[in-house]
Amino acid sequence: MSRLMAKTLREDPADAETLSHKLLVRAGYVRRSSAGVWTWLPLGKRVLDNVARVVREEMDAIGAQEVLLPALLPREPYEVSGRWSEYGDLLFRLKDRKGADYLLGPTHEEIFTLVVKDQCTSYKDLPVMLYQIQTKYRDEARPRSGVLRGREFQMKDSYSFDVSDEGLAQSYALHRAAYQRIFTRLGLDHRIVSAVSGAMGGSASEEFLAPAPAGEDTFVDCPACAYAANTEAVTFALMSVSVPAEHPPLEELATPDTPTIESLAALLDVPASATLKNLLVKVDGEIVAVGVPGDREVDLGKLGEHLAPAVVELVTAEDFVGRPDLVRGYVGPQGLDTVRYLADPRVAPGTSWVTGANKADTHARNVVCGRDFAVDQYLDVVVVEPGDPCPRCGSGLRLDRAIEIGHIFQLGRKYADAFGLDVLGREGKPVRVTMGSYGIGVSRAVAALAEQTADERGLCWPAEVAPADVHVVAAGKTVQLELAARAAEALAGAGLRVLLDDRPGLSPGVKLTDAELIGVPWILVAGRRSAESVVELQNRATGTREELPLAEALSRLT
C-alpha cells in the first residue's frame, strides 16, 4: 500500500447520496472525472475485472463467443431501425471532419445484426450467440448515484440468432440460467421480474433486480404466489363491477375554486376514489385525455410504454389557447368528442363518477361510464400501490426498491426485418432470423454489490470479486512489519492475492480503519504479539476476530 494509488478519505464526498457512491470514493476505488464519468483506480479496476471475469466464464460456458465491436458508430444503421430518433436526447451524437453523423453506442443490436448478416448465410451457421464487454454511452440528463447512473458505463451485451421461435426460446433459457449463476457467484441477492421492452422492442422481457434502498426501479412481488414484476409491467384486467341497474341522471354542480381532487372531495364530502381525474397529455403532439380514479396517480412511464414509440409529454398552458372545449382543472369525459379518451380499467362500464363538467367552476356527478361517456381504449396506467391485487392470484402486492443489474429480451424479428437478415433454410428457401438480446451492467453490478454488502465500517466484498483475498496490516514498526511481510510472502506463494499495508508513519488505528473501509474478506494483523509470531485474523463479513499463531493463520487461509 506504500506504492498503491489509493487515497482513502475520512469524510463522505459532498455530492454523494448513495452508500456505494460514498464508500467507493472514500475507499479509493473510483474518482469522478466529470458529471457521470468515472475513473477506475487500481482497487476499483480489480473489482470491475473480477465481475467481468465471472460474466465471461458463464457466457463461455453456454457456448457464447466473445467479440468486440466499435463504440463509435455510424448513423445509418440506427436510422434504419428507427432508434436514431427514438433514443432522443439519450444519444451522444457527433460529426466527423467530413460532416458525417456518428453516435457513441448505447447498445448494439443493429451492429450485431449486420455482423451476422455478413458472416452467416445458411441455417447451418445458426444458432449463434455473440457477446462483448464494452463501454457504453448514454447522455443522462441527471447522472447521479456515482457509478450507478453514469453517462459512460461498462456493460456485457449478448445476442442470440436462431432460425425458429423454438430456438430463440432455448437461447433465452440458456441466458436466463447463466444470469442466475452469474449473480449467485457474484454474491448478489437478486429477483427475476417481468418487465417491459421499451426502446429495445420485442416480446418477452425480464429484469434481474438487486433489492437495495438506493435502487431507482420499483418492483412488486406477491407473498402468496411469487409473482414479481417491474411496476411498469404490472397490468390489471378490466374490472368486473357490481353496479345498480339504473343510475340517477347526470347533475351539474357549482364548485368554485376546486381545481384539484382534494378541494373537490372536501367540498362535496366524497372520497377521492369516487372522483374521476382526467389528465391531459400530448401523444406525438395530439392532445389525449387519460382517466383514472381520483385517489390514484398516472404512471407516465407506464403510459409511455403502452403508447411507444409515440412520444408522450404533459400539456402546457399554451396548449389550452384556442381550445374552449378544454377547461383547465375542470375537464370531464362526457361531451369530450374532440379528444381521444384513454382510461384505467378501474373506470369500468357502469361505474359512476364525480368529474369535471367542462365548464369553469363546475363539476358533474352521476357521470356513468358507458351511459354518459365512452372509453376509446383501456390501458393500465396508474402508479401501483402496496396492497393492489396481484394480477395472478388477487392477493395484496408488496413494493420494494431495487437496482437493475440485468435485462433479457426476446427481440424476435424486429431488427432482422429492418436489415433483411435471412439465411438459406433447410428447404432451400430464405428464412428470416429471430433474435434475443441480453444485457448485464458490469460496472453497475460493482455498485449494487457495495450497496448490498457494505456495513457501518465500510465495504465488504464477496470473495469472488474482492480486490484481494487477504489484507495484511503491519500495526507497528520493525517487528510487526517483518512479520507482516513474511505473512504476505507466504500467502502470495500459496496463490492468494495479498494487499500489504506497509505504509510508514501511520498509526495502527488508521491502518485498521482503512482495512475495514477497503473491505477485503480477510484481515490479518501483525500487532502487539508479533514477537511471539501471533497474529489477529479478522473475518470482514462477520466481524469475528481471533488471535492465533501465524502458521495456523496461514494454514487456515490457504
TAVENFEN-V147818 format. One record per backbone hydrogen bond with DSSP energy under -0.5 kcal/mol. CO is the residue of the C=O (numbers start at 0). NH is the residue of the N-H. E is the energy in kcal/mol with one decimal. If there is no record, write none. Layout:
BEGIN
co=CO nh=NH e=E
co=CO nh=NH e=E
END
This chain:
BEGIN
co=3 nh=5 e=-1.7
co=5 nh=7 e=-0.7
co=12 nh=15 e=-1.5
co=17 nh=21 e=-2.1
co=18 nh=22 e=-2.6
co=19 nh=23 e=-2.6
co=20 nh=24 e=-1.4
co=21 nh=25 e=-2.6
co=22 nh=26 e=-2.7
co=23 nh=28 e=-2.6
co=23 nh=29 e=-1.5
co=24 nh=27 e=-1.3
co=25 nh=8 e=-2.2
co=28 nh=40 e=-2.0
co=30 nh=38 e=-3.2
co=33 nh=32 e=-0.5
co=33 nh=36 e=-2.5
co=35 nh=150 e=-2.4
co=35 nh=151 e=-1.5
co=36 nh=32 e=-2.7
co=36 nh=33 e=-1.6
co=38 nh=30 e=-2.0
co=38 nh=40 e=-0.8
co=40 nh=44 e=-3.1
co=41 nh=45 e=-1.8
co=42 nh=46 e=-1.8
co=43 nh=47 e=-2.7
co=44 nh=48 e=-2.6
co=45 nh=49 e=-2.1
co=46 nh=50 e=-2.3
co=47 nh=51 e=-2.2
co=48 nh=52 e=-2.4
co=49 nh=53 e=-2.1
co=50 nh=54 e=-2.2
co=51 nh=55 e=-2.9
co=52 nh=56 e=-2.7
co=53 nh=57 e=-2.0
co=54 nh=58 e=-2.2
co=55 nh=59 e=-2.5
co=56 nh=60 e=-1.6
co=57 nh=61 e=-0.8
co=58 nh=61 e=-0.8
co=58 nh=63 e=-2.0
co=59 nh=62 e=-1.7
co=64 nh=130 e=-2.4
co=70 nh=72 e=-0.7
co=70 nh=104 e=-3.1
co=72 nh=102 e=-2.5
co=73 nh=77 e=-0.5
co=74 nh=77 e=-0.8
co=74 nh=78 e=-1.6
co=75 nh=79 e=-2.2
co=76 nh=80 e=-1.8
co=77 nh=81 e=-0.8
co=77 nh=82 e=-0.7
co=77 nh=83 e=-2.1
co=81 nh=84 e=-0.6
co=81 nh=85 e=-1.8
co=82 nh=86 e=-1.9
co=84 nh=87 e=-0.8
co=86 nh=89 e=-2.0
co=87 nh=90 e=-1.3
co=89 nh=138 e=-3.5
co=90 nh=92 e=-0.8
co=91 nh=103 e=-1.9
co=93 nh=101 e=-3.2
co=95 nh=98 e=-2.1
co=99 nh=95 e=-2.0
co=100 nh=74 e=-1.7
co=101 nh=93 e=-2.4
co=102 nh=72 e=-3.0
co=102 nh=104 e=-0.6
co=103 nh=91 e=-0.6
co=104 nh=136 e=-1.7
co=107 nh=111 e=-2.5
co=108 nh=112 e=-2.2
co=109 nh=113 e=-1.9
co=110 nh=114 e=-2.1
co=111 nh=115 e=-2.4
co=112 nh=116 e=-2.3
co=113 nh=117 e=-1.7
co=114 nh=118 e=-1.8
co=115 nh=119 e=-3.1
co=118 nh=120 e=-0.5
co=120 nh=423 e=-2.6
co=121 nh=124 e=-1.9
co=122 nh=125 e=-1.3
co=127 nh=160 e=-2.2
co=128 nh=64 e=-2.7
co=129 nh=158 e=-2.7
co=130 nh=66 e=-3.0
co=131 nh=133 e=-0.5
co=131 nh=156 e=-1.8
co=133 nh=154 e=-2.6
co=135 nh=152 e=-1.9
co=137 nh=139 e=-2.2
co=139 nh=142 e=-0.6
co=143 nh=148 e=-1.1
co=144 nh=147 e=-1.8
co=145 nh=148 e=-0.7
co=148 nh=143 e=-1.2
co=150 nh=137 e=-2.1
co=152 nh=135 e=-3.5
co=153 nh=441 e=-0.9
co=153 nh=442 e=-1.6
co=153 nh=443 e=-0.5
co=154 nh=133 e=-2.6
co=154 nh=156 e=-0.6
co=155 nh=439 e=-2.4
co=156 nh=131 e=-1.7
co=157 nh=437 e=-2.6
co=158 nh=129 e=-2.4
co=159 nh=435 e=-1.6
co=160 nh=126 e=-0.6
co=160 nh=127 e=-1.6
co=161 nh=433 e=-3.1
co=163 nh=167 e=-2.0
co=164 nh=168 e=-2.4
co=165 nh=169 e=-1.7
co=166 nh=170 e=-2.4
co=167 nh=171 e=-2.8
co=168 nh=172 e=-2.1
co=169 nh=173 e=-2.2
co=170 nh=174 e=-2.2
co=171 nh=175 e=-2.6
co=172 nh=176 e=-2.3
co=173 nh=177 e=-2.3
co=174 nh=178 e=-2.8
co=175 nh=179 e=-1.7
co=176 nh=180 e=-2.0
co=177 nh=181 e=-2.6
co=178 nh=182 e=-2.6
co=179 nh=183 e=-1.8
co=180 nh=184 e=-2.6
co=181 nh=185 e=-2.3
co=182 nh=186 e=-0.7
co=182 nh=187 e=-2.5
co=183 nh=186 e=-0.6
co=186 nh=188 e=-0.6
co=190 nh=192 e=-0.6
co=190 nh=208 e=-2.9
co=192 nh=206 e=-2.8
co=193 nh=229 e=-3.0
co=196 nh=199 e=-1.7
co=197 nh=200 e=-1.2
co=203 nh=409 e=-3.0
co=204 nh=194 e=-2.1
co=205 nh=407 e=-2.7
co=206 nh=192 e=-2.6
co=206 nh=208 e=-0.6
co=207 nh=404 e=-2.9
co=207 nh=405 e=-1.4
co=208 nh=190 e=-2.6
co=208 nh=210 e=-0.7
co=209 nh=402 e=-2.6
co=211 nh=214 e=-1.9
co=216 nh=401 e=-2.3
co=217 nh=230 e=-2.3
co=218 nh=399 e=-2.2
co=219 nh=228 e=-1.9
co=220 nh=222 e=-0.6
co=220 nh=397 e=-2.3
co=221 nh=225 e=-1.6
co=226 nh=221 e=-2.5
co=227 nh=193 e=-1.9
co=228 nh=219 e=-2.9
co=229 nh=232 e=-2.1
co=229 nh=233 e=-0.6
co=230 nh=233 e=-0.8
co=238 nh=240 e=-0.7
co=240 nh=242 e=-0.7
co=250 nh=364 e=-2.8
co=252 nh=254 e=-0.6
co=252 nh=362 e=-2.2
co=254 nh=257 e=-0.7
co=259 nh=263 e=-2.0
co=260 nh=264 e=-2.9
co=261 nh=265 e=-2.0
co=262 nh=266 e=-1.9
co=263 nh=267 e=-2.4
co=264 nh=268 e=-1.0
co=264 nh=269 e=-1.7
co=270 nh=273 e=-1.9
co=271 nh=274 e=-1.7
co=271 nh=293 e=-0.6
co=273 nh=353 e=-1.7
co=274 nh=276 e=-0.6
co=274 nh=293 e=-2.8
co=276 nh=278 e=-0.6
co=276 nh=291 e=-2.4
co=278 nh=289 e=-2.6
co=279 nh=314 e=-1.3
co=280 nh=282 e=-0.5
co=280 nh=287 e=-3.1
co=281 nh=283 e=-0.7
co=281 nh=312 e=-2.1
co=282 nh=285 e=-1.8
co=285 nh=282 e=-3.1
co=286 nh=339 e=-0.6
co=287 nh=280 e=-2.8
co=288 nh=341 e=-3.1
co=289 nh=278 e=-2.8
co=290 nh=343 e=-2.4
co=291 nh=276 e=-2.8
co=292 nh=295 e=-2.1
co=296 nh=382 e=-2.6
co=297 nh=299 e=-1.0
co=298 nh=302 e=-2.6
co=299 nh=303 e=-2.5
co=300 nh=304 e=-1.9
co=301 nh=305 e=-2.3
co=302 nh=306 e=-1.9
co=303 nh=307 e=-0.9
co=306 nh=309 e=-2.0
co=309 nh=311 e=-0.5
co=310 nh=283 e=-3.0
co=312 nh=281 e=-3.8
co=315 nh=318 e=-1.2
co=316 nh=319 e=-1.3
co=317 nh=320 e=-1.1
co=319 nh=322 e=-1.9
co=322 nh=325 e=-1.8
co=324 nh=326 e=-0.7
co=325 nh=327 e=-0.7
co=326 nh=329 e=-2.5
co=329 nh=357 e=-2.5
co=330 nh=355 e=-1.0
co=332 nh=335 e=-1.6
co=334 nh=336 e=-1.5
co=335 nh=338 e=-1.1
co=339 nh=288 e=-2.4
co=339 nh=341 e=-0.6
co=340 nh=375 e=-2.0
co=340 nh=376 e=-1.3
co=341 nh=290 e=-2.9
co=342 nh=378 e=-2.4
co=343 nh=346 e=-2.5
co=344 nh=238 e=-0.9
co=345 nh=347 e=-1.7
co=347 nh=350 e=-2.1
co=350 nh=368 e=-2.6
co=352 nh=354 e=-0.5
co=352 nh=366 e=-2.4
co=353 nh=275 e=-2.7
co=354 nh=363 e=-3.3
co=358 nh=361 e=-1.5
co=360 nh=254 e=-2.7
co=361 nh=356 e=-1.8
co=361 nh=358 e=-0.5
co=362 nh=252 e=-3.7
co=363 nh=354 e=-2.7
co=364 nh=250 e=-2.2
co=365 nh=367 e=-0.8
co=366 nh=352 e=-1.7
co=367 nh=370 e=-1.1
co=367 nh=371 e=-3.1
co=367 nh=372 e=-1.0
co=368 nh=349 e=-2.7
co=372 nh=369 e=-3.2
co=373 nh=375 e=-0.6
co=376 nh=342 e=-2.0
co=378 nh=380 e=-1.1
co=380 nh=298 e=-3.8
co=384 nh=387 e=-2.1
co=387 nh=396 e=-2.1
co=389 nh=393 e=-1.7
co=394 nh=389 e=-2.7
co=395 nh=222 e=-0.6
co=396 nh=386 e=-2.7
co=397 nh=220 e=-1.8
co=399 nh=218 e=-2.6
co=400 nh=211 e=-1.3
co=401 nh=216 e=-2.1
co=402 nh=209 e=-2.9
co=402 nh=404 e=-0.5
co=404 nh=440 e=-1.7
co=405 nh=207 e=-3.0
co=406 nh=438 e=-3.1
co=407 nh=205 e=-2.2
co=408 nh=410 e=-1.0
co=408 nh=436 e=-1.9
co=409 nh=202 e=-2.7
co=410 nh=413 e=-0.9
co=411 nh=434 e=-2.9
co=412 nh=416 e=-3.0
co=413 nh=417 e=-1.6
co=414 nh=418 e=-1.9
co=415 nh=419 e=-0.8
co=415 nh=420 e=-2.5
co=419 nh=421 e=-1.2
co=420 nh=432 e=-2.3
co=422 nh=430 e=-3.1
co=423 nh=122 e=-2.4
co=424 nh=427 e=-1.8
co=428 nh=424 e=-3.1
co=430 nh=422 e=-2.2
co=433 nh=161 e=-2.7
co=434 nh=411 e=-2.2
co=435 nh=159 e=-1.9
co=436 nh=408 e=-3.0
co=437 nh=157 e=-2.9
co=438 nh=406 e=-2.2
co=439 nh=155 e=-3.0
co=439 nh=441 e=-1.1
co=440 nh=444 e=-1.9
co=441 nh=445 e=-1.1
co=442 nh=446 e=-1.4
co=443 nh=447 e=-2.6
co=444 nh=448 e=-2.4
co=445 nh=449 e=-2.1
co=446 nh=450 e=-2.5
co=447 nh=451 e=-2.2
co=448 nh=452 e=-2.4
co=449 nh=453 e=-1.8
co=454 nh=457 e=-0.9
co=457 nh=454 e=-2.4
co=461 nh=464 e=-1.3
co=461 nh=465 e=-1.5
co=467 nh=520 e=-0.6
co=468 nh=521 e=-1.0
co=469 nh=471 e=-0.7
co=469 nh=498 e=-2.5
co=470 nh=472 e=-0.5
co=470 nh=523 e=-2.3
co=471 nh=473 e=-0.5
co=471 nh=500 e=-3.4
co=472 nh=474 e=-1.1
co=472 nh=525 e=-2.9
co=473 nh=475 e=-1.5
co=476 nh=480 e=-2.9
co=477 nh=481 e=-2.4
co=478 nh=482 e=-2.2
co=479 nh=483 e=-2.6
co=480 nh=484 e=-2.4
co=481 nh=485 e=-2.1
co=482 nh=486 e=-2.6
co=483 nh=487 e=-2.7
co=484 nh=488 e=-2.3
co=485 nh=489 e=-2.2
co=486 nh=490 e=-2.5
co=487 nh=491 e=-2.5
co=488 nh=492 e=-2.3
co=489 nh=493 e=-1.2
co=490 nh=495 e=-2.2
co=491 nh=494 e=-1.7
co=495 nh=497 e=-0.6
co=496 nh=468 e=-2.5
co=496 nh=469 e=-1.9
co=497 nh=499 e=-0.5
co=498 nh=471 e=-2.6
co=498 nh=500 e=-0.6
co=499 nh=501 e=-1.3
co=500 nh=473 e=-1.6
co=502 nh=505 e=-0.7
co=506 nh=510 e=-2.0
co=507 nh=511 e=-2.7
co=508 nh=512 e=-2.3
co=509 nh=513 e=-2.4
co=510 nh=514 e=-2.2
co=511 nh=515 e=-2.1
co=512 nh=516 e=-2.1
co=513 nh=517 e=-2.8
co=514 nh=518 e=-1.8
co=514 nh=519 e=-0.6
co=516 nh=458 e=-2.0
co=518 nh=460 e=-2.0
co=520 nh=539 e=-2.6
co=520 nh=540 e=-0.5
co=521 nh=470 e=-2.9
co=522 nh=524 e=-0.5
co=522 nh=537 e=-3.0
co=523 nh=472 e=-3.0
co=523 nh=525 e=-0.5
co=524 nh=526 e=-0.9
co=524 nh=535 e=-2.4
co=525 nh=474 e=-2.0
co=526 nh=529 e=-1.7
co=528 nh=531 e=-1.2
co=528 nh=533 e=-2.0
co=529 nh=532 e=-2.2
co=532 nh=549 e=-3.0
co=534 nh=547 e=-2.4
co=535 nh=524 e=-3.0
co=535 nh=537 e=-0.5
co=536 nh=545 e=-1.4
co=537 nh=522 e=-2.5
co=537 nh=539 e=-0.7
co=538 nh=542 e=-2.8
co=543 nh=538 e=-2.3
co=545 nh=536 e=-3.0
co=547 nh=534 e=-2.5
co=548 nh=552 e=-2.3
co=549 nh=553 e=-2.9
co=550 nh=554 e=-2.1
co=551 nh=555 e=-2.4
co=552 nh=556 e=-2.3
co=553 nh=557 e=-2.1
END
